[in-house]
Amino acid sequence: MIPKSEGKVVVWPVYFDSRLPRSLGRKVPKSLAVENPRADEIAEVARELGLEPEIVRGKHYPSVWWEEYGGYVLVKKVAGKYQLLKLIAEKLVEKRRRSRE
């Protein structure tokens, strides 16, 4: 069970995985999703956004327990969860585009 942390939001990499349907855990639109996101990558983006990320390793999202994403990330809650996910997703997509160039 995930411990309740005051002022923190749990961000699972599966929320941003373009390979998965929403029914298996994706929370952002496909246009803001990336293929095979990693907890380290999400933490890096969250750090750039000033969200004080903390990676919790060795955990698996229940709907896709067989997938290895590297755990989950706890970030500082500065807005609603969906707004935070959208901010992270936009930055993640931008980061992936830059790395391809």
N, C-alpha and C positions, 0 to 999 in steps of 0.2 A: 504494500500500500504506500502511496505517495504521502509523505508528511506534509501537513498544512503549514505553509510558510507565509507569514504576514507580509503583504505587499509584493508577493511574487506570483508569477504566472508560469505554469508548466507548458512548455512548447515541445511537442513531439515532432521529429523530422517528418513523420508520415503525413502531417498536416500540409506539407508542401510537395508531396510526391506526385508528379504528373502521371505516373503509371497506374495509380490507384483511383477507383471511383470514390465519390463522397461516402458511399455506404461502408467503405472500409477505413474511413478516417480522414481523407483529404478534406481540408476546411477552406482552402482558397480556390478561386476559379482556375481553370486550366491555364489561362493566360498569365497567371502569376505563379504557376507551379513549375518545378524543375524535376529532372529525372534523377532519382536516387540521391536525395539530399542527405547530408551527414550532420550529426550533432556538432562536430567541430566547426563545420562551415557556418552553421546557424549561430553558434556562439561568437564566431569572428564578426559576423554581420551585426549581431546584437551589441557587441563591444563598440563597433563603429557608431552605432546609434546611441550609445551611452546607457544601455539597459543593464549593465552589471551582470553579465551572464555567469551561470554556474552549471557546469556539465555534471550530470549524474549518469555514470556509466553502468553497463551491464543490465540495463532494463530494456524490455521489449513491449511495444504497443500491443495490447491484447488481441485486436482483430487481425494483426499480421505478425504474430509471435515468432514466426520462422524467419522474418526479414531482419537483417542486422544493420541498424542505423547508427549505432554507437551510443545508445542511451537517449536521454532527453535533456533539455536545457531549461533551467529556471531563470527567468528574467524579471527585472523590476517592473512592477505594474504602474505605468504612467498614463495609461488610457484603458479603454475597454479591451477585452481579449481579442475580439475580431479586428479592431483598429491596430493593435500590436502585431497581430499575424499579418495583416495587410502591409504594414510598414516593413516588417522583416522580409516578406515575400518580394516586395518591390526591389529592395536592396539586394536580395539573393539573385533575382533574375538579372539585375544590372551587373552584379559581380560575375556571374556566369558568362554574360555577353562579353565583358571586358577580357576575361581569361581566354576566350576563343579567338580574340583578335590578335 
